[in-house]
Amino acid sequence: MARAVGALSLRPDLALIDGRDVPEGLVCPARPIVGGDALSLSIAAASIIAKTTRDALMRNLARDFPQYGFASHVGYATALHRQALALAGPCPYHRRSFRLSEDTE
């Protein structure tokens, strides 16, 4: 998030963050809002744009990497996704820093 905000051609006066944590390194003041997508129209709109953009990216990745089922689970750690990772290993687009906790299995 800090890289994305830092790359904007105009510096924002304030970043509204959906959640409780403000990432380090933001180039502007920020306000965390728990449940922000239900309380702020700006956060709700950004959430919709982010989700539809991510879903489109995942459908595009599914064409190049059909073995992962990206079009159906769109990158969420479903049983199908974990099974595909176990069988095929990660593709170049899988995050290497993400770890599932024992609670999610």
Backbone bond lengths (Angstrom), bond angles and torsions (degrees), N, CA, C in turn:
res aa  C-N    CA-C-N  psi(-1)  N-CA   C-N-CA  omega(-1)  CA-C   N-CA-C  phi
1 M - - - 1.444 - - 1.520 110.38 -
2 A 1.330 116.57 -40.56 1.466 119.54 179.27 1.526 110.74 -62.06
3 R 1.332 117.37 -40.29 1.475 120.13 178.37 1.522 110.81 -65.14
4 A 1.325 117.31 -41.90 1.466 120.69 -179.17 1.523 111.01 -64.44
5 V 1.314 117.46 -46.13 1.461 120.60 179.78 1.528 109.83 -65.95
6 G 1.321 116.61 -40.41 1.462 120.47 179.21 1.517 113.55 -64.45
7 A 1.332 117.13 -25.03 1.469 121.35 -178.33 1.527 112.58 -86.55
8 L 1.313 118.81 -5.83 1.464 120.89 179.58 1.524 110.69 -66.23
9 S 1.318 116.14 142.92 1.463 119.63 -179.99 1.528 111.42 -71.07
10 L 1.323 117.55 -27.70 1.464 122.32 174.07 1.523 108.97 -113.48
11 R 1.306 116.85 133.12 1.463 120.16 178.92 1.526 109.41 -78.88
12 P 1.324 118.63 125.95 1.466 120.79 179.64 1.525 111.26 -67.47
13 D 1.321 115.73 151.77 1.465 120.72 173.30 1.521 110.96 -74.74
14 L 1.345 115.64 -30.22 1.456 121.21 -177.02 1.525 108.85 -158.68
15 A 1.324 116.81 138.08 1.467 121.87 173.63 1.523 108.19 -105.52
16 L 1.316 116.50 125.56 1.455 121.49 173.69 1.522 107.57 -91.66
17 I 1.314 116.80 124.39 1.459 122.94 -175.46 1.519 109.30 -109.53
18 D 1.332 117.04 125.38 1.461 121.22 176.28 1.522 107.92 -80.72
19 G 1.307 117.01 99.71 1.460 122.04 -178.12 1.512 110.73 143.16
20 R 1.316 115.39 -168.16 1.466 119.09 -176.61 1.519 113.29 -105.01
21 D 1.343 117.13 -13.21 1.458 120.17 -174.33 1.525 111.11 -110.40
22 V 1.326 115.56 139.14 1.454 122.25 173.51 1.523 106.71 -102.45
23 P 1.331 117.56 123.24 1.462 118.85 -179.12 1.524 111.84 -65.55
24 E 1.311 115.70 148.23 1.461 120.99 176.58 1.522 109.55 -69.09
25 G 1.314 115.57 149.75 1.453 120.43 172.61 1.512 115.45 88.17
26 L 1.332 118.75 7.95 1.467 119.22 176.74 1.528 109.07 -66.80
27 V 1.321 116.26 143.22 1.469 121.48 -177.32 1.524 111.85 -90.71
28 C 1.335 117.06 9.36 1.460 121.35 -179.91 1.520 108.72 -146.90
29 P 1.318 116.88 164.07 1.468 118.99 173.89 1.530 109.98 -62.94
30 A 1.332 115.94 155.15 1.462 120.20 -179.03 1.516 110.11 -140.99
31 R 1.334 114.55 152.23 1.453 121.07 176.38 1.521 108.60 -126.71
32 P 1.337 117.37 114.61 1.464 118.89 175.31 1.523 110.30 -77.44
33 I 1.331 116.55 139.86 1.461 121.70 179.69 1.529 107.68 -133.93
34 V 1.315 116.41 107.24 1.463 120.65 177.08 1.528 107.83 -66.30
35 G 1.337 116.33 128.60 1.462 120.83 -176.17 1.518 111.67 70.62
36 G 1.327 115.63 29.95 1.458 121.57 -174.05 1.508 114.99 -58.20
37 D 1.326 118.22 -31.35 1.472 119.36 -179.53 1.530 111.88 -67.72
38 A 1.333 117.93 -20.00 1.460 121.44 176.39 1.533 112.28 -93.80
39 L 1.344 116.68 -13.85 1.460 120.34 -174.20 1.529 113.78 -111.17
40 S 1.315 117.22 -16.98 1.465 121.03 -175.74 1.525 109.82 -131.15
41 L 1.331 116.29 124.09 1.462 119.51 177.35 1.524 111.15 -63.17
42 S 1.326 117.73 -34.54 1.467 120.88 178.98 1.524 111.09 -64.22
43 I 1.326 116.72 -45.25 1.466 120.19 178.72 1.521 110.05 -66.96
44 A 1.328 117.78 -41.28 1.472 120.77 179.50 1.523 110.54 -61.02
45 A 1.331 117.36 -44.32 1.462 120.65 179.42 1.522 111.05 -64.68
46 A 1.330 116.73 -43.43 1.468 120.15 178.63 1.522 111.04 -63.10
47 S 1.320 117.10 -36.80 1.459 121.66 178.80 1.525 111.43 -64.13
48 I 1.327 116.61 -41.98 1.470 120.80 178.62 1.527 110.24 -64.89
49 I 1.322 117.04 -44.81 1.466 120.91 179.31 1.524 110.27 -62.40
50 A 1.327 116.41 -44.52 1.469 119.70 -179.80 1.521 111.27 -62.31
51 K 1.326 117.42 -43.94 1.472 121.13 -178.35 1.523 111.69 -65.51
52 T 1.328 117.79 -45.33 1.466 119.26 -178.84 1.520 111.16 -69.11
53 T 1.330 117.48 -34.64 1.468 120.79 176.56 1.523 110.26 -66.80
54 R 1.329 116.92 -45.28 1.467 120.82 179.05 1.529 110.75 -61.71
55 D 1.332 117.45 -43.81 1.462 120.59 -179.92 1.532 110.62 -60.87
56 A 1.330 117.23 -40.58 1.471 120.53 178.24 1.519 110.74 -65.84
57 L 1.321 117.15 -41.65 1.471 120.22 177.26 1.523 111.00 -61.97
58 M 1.333 116.79 -40.71 1.458 120.26 -179.38 1.531 111.04 -67.44
59 R 1.341 117.69 -37.15 1.473 119.77 176.25 1.527 110.09 -64.52
60 N 1.322 118.02 -37.76 1.465 120.79 176.70 1.524 110.90 -65.78
61 L 1.322 117.48 -42.90 1.465 120.69 177.27 1.524 111.45 -62.36
62 A 1.325 116.54 -33.29 1.469 120.87 -179.51 1.522 111.58 -60.95
63 R 1.326 117.53 -30.48 1.465 119.77 178.12 1.528 111.45 -67.86
64 D 1.330 116.52 -37.10 1.462 120.44 -178.99 1.526 113.17 -86.44
65 F 1.325 116.31 -24.62 1.469 121.11 -177.02 1.531 109.70 -133.32
66 P 1.334 117.79 66.75 1.470 120.46 -174.64 1.530 113.82 -64.33
67 Q 1.312 117.73 -23.04 1.465 120.84 -176.76 1.524 113.51 -65.37
68 Y 1.341 118.23 -14.34 1.463 120.78 -176.95 1.528 114.02 -95.26
69 G 1.314 118.85 -14.59 1.460 120.71 -179.61 1.516 113.89 69.65
70 F 1.330 117.02 28.24 1.470 120.60 -177.01 1.523 113.57 -55.03
71 A 1.312 118.27 -34.84 1.469 120.64 -177.36 1.525 111.93 -64.81
72 S 1.324 117.63 -28.56 1.459 119.50 -178.07 1.531 113.13 -91.50
73 H 1.323 118.15 -41.67 1.474 118.71 -177.44 1.528 112.97 -101.41
74 V 1.331 116.44 -4.04 1.471 125.69 178.82 1.529 113.89 41.20
75 G 1.329 115.67 38.34 1.452 120.32 172.71 1.514 116.34 91.57
76 Y 1.325 117.90 -5.37 1.463 118.98 177.55 1.524 109.30 -74.70
77 A 1.306 116.22 151.62 1.465 121.86 -173.94 1.524 111.52 -78.46
78 T 1.320 116.20 62.89 1.458 120.94 177.08 1.526 109.12 -77.38
79 A 1.313 116.42 169.43 1.465 120.42 176.35 1.524 110.28 -58.97
80 L 1.335 116.88 -39.78 1.465 120.99 178.15 1.526 111.39 -60.99
81 H 1.312 116.80 -43.52 1.465 121.01 -179.87 1.528 110.68 -65.23
82 R 1.320 117.07 -45.89 1.476 120.13 179.32 1.527 111.00 -62.82
83 Q 1.333 117.02 -37.44 1.461 120.69 178.10 1.525 110.56 -65.38
84 A 1.323 117.38 -43.25 1.467 121.12 178.90 1.523 110.77 -63.19
85 L 1.310 117.60 -40.18 1.466 120.57 177.25 1.528 111.35 -63.53
86 A 1.335 115.99 -39.89 1.465 119.61 179.25 1.523 111.01 -65.09
87 L 1.325 117.34 -37.51 1.466 121.46 -177.96 1.527 113.14 -79.76
88 A 1.320 117.10 -44.33 1.464 120.89 -171.96 1.519 113.71 -104.91
89 G 1.331 117.46 -11.93 1.462 119.80 -173.11 1.526 109.12 72.67
90 P 1.319 117.04 172.92 1.467 119.62 -177.72 1.525 112.54 -73.91
91 C 1.324 115.54 148.19 1.460 120.67 172.16 1.532 107.62 -89.98
92 P 1.316 119.52 173.91 1.468 120.57 -178.35 1.529 114.05 -60.36
93 Y 1.329 118.13 -17.83 1.454 120.42 -177.01 1.528 113.79 -95.64
94 H 1.315 117.74 -6.59 1.463 119.61 176.63 1.528 109.29 -72.35
95 R 1.326 115.02 137.10 1.467 119.33 176.20 1.518 108.75 -70.11
96 R 1.308 116.62 133.67 1.465 120.84 177.98 1.527 111.55 -87.95
97 S 1.334 117.17 -15.39 1.460 120.77 -176.68 1.521 113.00 -89.08
98 F 1.339 118.16 -11.75 1.459 121.34 -176.28 1.522 109.92 -82.40
99 R 1.314 116.17 132.55 1.456 121.05 176.91 1.518 108.59 -129.72
100 L 1.323 117.58 132.41 1.460 121.43 174.19 1.511 108.61 -76.21
101 S 1.317 116.44 137.46 1.460 119.26 174.75 1.528 107.75 -80.78
102 E 1.290 116.52 162.63 1.462 121.72 178.77 1.529 110.28 -62.20
103 D 1.348 117.43 -27.67 1.466 121.42 -177.56 1.518 112.46 -68.33
104 T 1.346 118.56 -22.85 1.457 120.38 -175.39 1.507 112.95 -90.62
105 E 1.314 117.75 -4.80 1.467 120.08 -177.10 1.501 112.05 -93.07
